[in-house]
């Protein structure tokens, strides 16, 4: 390690205000401050501190953690103070990163454990555990309102820093599974009829998405009086058949309220297919109607919904499928453009269009203030749609062209055989396509959208597959040969047929 060098003629004050002791779960990060200028000639060098950091131990000891050491500082501007910021990320790309304050004590760069924990939660996950965390450092010379970035605008120090960090324990422990449990007016639980709830985004930790939902059918007689009574129980309570950690309800109205351990049962006073949604973080619950499909209504299908290609769901949360859109559209909860459930564009959200112009993401609203949804770049044709009516998010992808790609053309996107669509975009075909084992249906000559699936029995001698959007899923497979290819989106599941030539 290099000796820390001082230049006696330079007044160097290595003092900063200590970080605020933020409360869990997620103290905020900060953006990199804009410097007034740069001081490229300053010779500051940093070395990474201990690679293994336990924030739990540091927090119990009421101590900051040492993340780096200043090993050299020369040519530092006179009458300025040194400030070092830590940029934290979950991988080496730093595409998703946040910047936090540090303190300098005896040449050591120190970080508040709560602040470090909050940065990890912001860029990686709120789930407690031990994670590989990447860091790099920015240095500034600061005097009153003047800031000079040391080394230049793109200068980072100890840029290869990588830590194994054990994060702080959560303020509240969430379980992975929760149940809606019917009960009587006294709160006695009927675990024999408990219904498992689905996480509304099971691809992430429950700490990152603490929302669960379940669909149930309520008869008119069950909704009478106090309604269908229920509580919410974690897996541990269901397994032990006890009431530990079981939530009752404190209703704000007939459709929503707060969850509270030990509270009285909630009551469902509406009947039909009902979706019960809970959020463990804000302790809220809501009741809504469970929709079997969403109708993307656009152009002619607004007045003739029977011709619309529908979105389908397995959980009454996420609805997916292909549909034909003409620039403007709505997502209806029934085959009626004036019906009670209509999803539109959230007026407070600005949709984001991808660089290639094929994809768009945004937020939905069922409120009357919503505006008509628009396709990316006002395109018209066939689209893949994914809508989450609990998170109120949507993504729409324009399928400008579909192609057959696979072993038959060496998986070369440039030479994939394009399919030709019917006038209504429901059926896509290609003739004399060479297939040699594995293949897929590719969209737009890229890998954002592709279709794969499962082969099904067929008595005509043709090869028939049920397909769906499966990015990264298993490939289709067929004997080597030349085929006419048909993709039919008019039925669900979608059907791909190969007819031998």
Protein Blocks (a to p, Z undefined) as FASTA:
>chain_A
ZZddddfkbccddddddddddddfbdcdddddddfbdcfkbccddddddfbdcfklmmmn
opacdfbdcfbdehiaehiacdddddddfbfnomaccddddddeehiacddfklmmmmmm
mmmcmcecdddddddddddddehjbccdehijkbcehklgccdddddddfbdcdfbdcdd
dddfkopacfklcccdddfblkbcfklmccdcddddddfklmgojbpadddddfklmmno
paehiacdddfblmbccddehiacdddfbecjddddddfklopacdddddfbdcddehjl
lmmmmlpccdddfklpaccdddddehiacddfbdcfkbmbdcdddfkbccdddfkopacc
ddddfbfkbccdddehhiacdddddddfklopacddddfbacdddjknoopaklpccddd
dfkomaccdehiacehjadddehhiakbccdddddddfklpacddddddehiacdddded
dddddddfkbccdddddddZZ
